[in-house]
């Protein structure tokens, strides 16, 4: 069975039309409403969607997690996620479904950057930066890591268990796709930006997602992220310490070199901490990969 899943929060303006269009391609349309305070839930039920409701607003990632859990419980053959803000065109769902089935892949992502794109420059730059960081932290390469328009096979549904509550869930899912060795493809889609459909401040949203992405990069590559900076700091501390000793033993007024001693102690301790952190994370990551 094909389930089309829509995470929503205050989307009364778009949700009815989206559900009508999605029903043409789905056995079931599932809406997870993240505690909307408008008529999103009422309009979704009116159009015949199955509505899962959060009592409190928990975030986009929590809605995606709830949808994954539902599809897993119902043993869905295919799960398609599409945003509820009207940016995605439901009539492009067959593009994802055909690619998923004909090319026998586990996940298909609709990318706004593979076709005609009118994304605002600031938004495009932010997504490109996040996507580059995401690609570095995984073994897969995508052009649009933040696209919420995706299709998942039954294998992917059962393998992916998101935990992020916010928008960074898109990055987390890509990391899990990489860790589980799931196959992935992208197809070109179009995005419609009718005004500012986002309920998040673009700066705080982008900063939050980028910070979370860096977290995954640091876990995936701890030696590069922590170990190398730690080694540089440790060596710098040794150089400062040697300089202090040379000045202390040869100068008439050694007090002027005490700043070097303090700098040496701080950088050696910080460098040592980063090196130990990198070794611990590297060992833990290898242990987890071995268990999987």
Buried (B, 14 or more C-beta within 10 A) or exposed (E): EBBBBBBBBBBBBBBBEBBBBBBEBBEBBBBBBBBBEBBBBEBBBEBEBBBBBBEEBBBBBBBBBBBBBBBBEBEBBBBBBBBBBBBBBBEBBEBBBEBBBEEEBBBBBBBBBBEEBEBEEEBBEBBBBBBEBBBBBBEBEBBBBBBBBBBBBBEBBBBBEBEBBBBBBBBBBBBBBBBBEBBBBBBBBBBEBEEEBBEBEEEEBBEBBBEBBBBBBBBBBBBEBBBBBBBEBBEBBBBBBEBBBEBBEEEEEBEEBEEBBEBBBEBBEBBBBBBEBBBEBBEEBEEEEEEE
